[in-house]
Amino acid sequence: MVTKPTQEENGGVLKALLLENVHPTAVEILSSHGYEVITRSGALDEAELIEALQGVHLLGIRSKTQVTRQVIDHAPDLIAIGAFCIGTNQIDLGAAAERGVGVFNAPFSNTRSVVEMAISEMISLTRRLPERNKAMHDGVWDKTADGSHEIRGKTLGIIGYGNIGTQLSVLAENLGMSVIFYDTAEKLALGNARRATTLEELLGAADVVTIHVDGRPGNAGLFGAEQFAAMKRGAIFLNLSRGFVMDNEALRDAIMSGHVAGAAVDVFPTEPKKRGDAFDSELRGLANVILTPHIGGSTLEAQESIGEFVANKLRDYVRTGSTTLSVNLPNLALETTGSITRIAFLHRNTPGVLAAVNNALATHNVNIDGQLLATRGEFGYVVTDAGSSVDPEVLNALKDIDQYIRIRVMPPSHLR
């Protein structure tokens, strides 16, 4: 699908490539601002993505497409990447920053959807509904209360107390559960939840264990045979976070031995690239195990919210230079001053860069109407509103600054 392009104020047409069935809301938002939008239903491998990104300024993906350093190095026109999901571990954030490519995600938009799925699964597993459902489909009337329990009065152990973990904590307490959580970072306990000082403490206390950690490399292999053995016998286990945090074979062994009474898994170490592809796992065919195809955040409400949120972030970055909530660039948003030109200057974060920028502008008689500087690790970002147009000599002077990475110029028509 290709939407009809319109001309940008600067005479060019910005092109956006959206993969993996990004919600149509994103297409509508970007198209309405004059961008040519190309959509594809599945993910692309590295070689396919490099080819597809030629002449593309904005890339939108979900969780399957891997945006490697190689991809970024071969996409000279790329301005920004939108991850239409929570995680960004599928993107080389450092490589993107080094090329001046902003990355934006949707850290909050599908939180409720994931939480509701976690609650529905812990209830289903505690009542052993997967087994009852299968028996009925097999023509067997197996009415029994054996192994079936309420979640009221049970203890929920949450590993990872971020946006999802905290909201799950509140709703679980409303259902009558006690909540214990473990997080390596200092987190404020909500309601009556209590913090476990160690993961082992949580595992020994919880009737239901659920993982909601992020995709940082340090979380790889977080949960294996040792952790399953430390769980209470008969406890329930959920993983709706990342596939690489858990050892699937260890979970299979724990299920087969009866030590773990049931499990729900939504994420896997290796996942098919598109809908309809074949799927295999050590966990297939196990009793009281729910397997879902990475759909924790896949509700129509969440996907629409994500589509709107990320598309607007991409639009704002292109039009105004705003990096608010960018995951790899310094965060700032300069209010509109009514100036003639806005200059966004990304650079290495060393002393004296701001003075060098302002000196270059002053040397060429460019008056500053407004300016903001923000830094993030090794990168700095200066956005300057100028009271006059900026000719090539000014831009060349800025590019001659040793710490220069990338410069973008936005005319006033972009800032409306």
Secondary structure by P-SEA (a helix, b strand, c coil): cccbbbbccccbbbbbbbcccccaaaaaaaaaaccbbbbbcccccaaaaaaaaccccbbbbcccccccaaaaaacccccccccccccccccaaaaaaaacbbbbbbcccaaaaaaaaaaaaaaaaaaaaaaaaaaaaacccccccccccccccbbbbbccccaaaaaaaaaaaaabbbbbbccccbbbbcccbbbbccaaaaaacccbbbbbccccccccccccaaaaaacccbbbbbbccccccccaaaaaaaaaaccccccccccccccccccccccccccccccccccccccccccaaaaaaaaaaaaaaaaaaacccccccccccbbbbbccccccbbbbbbbcccccaaaaaaaaaaaaccccccbbbbbcccbbbbbbbbcccccaaaaaaaaacccccbbbbbcccccc
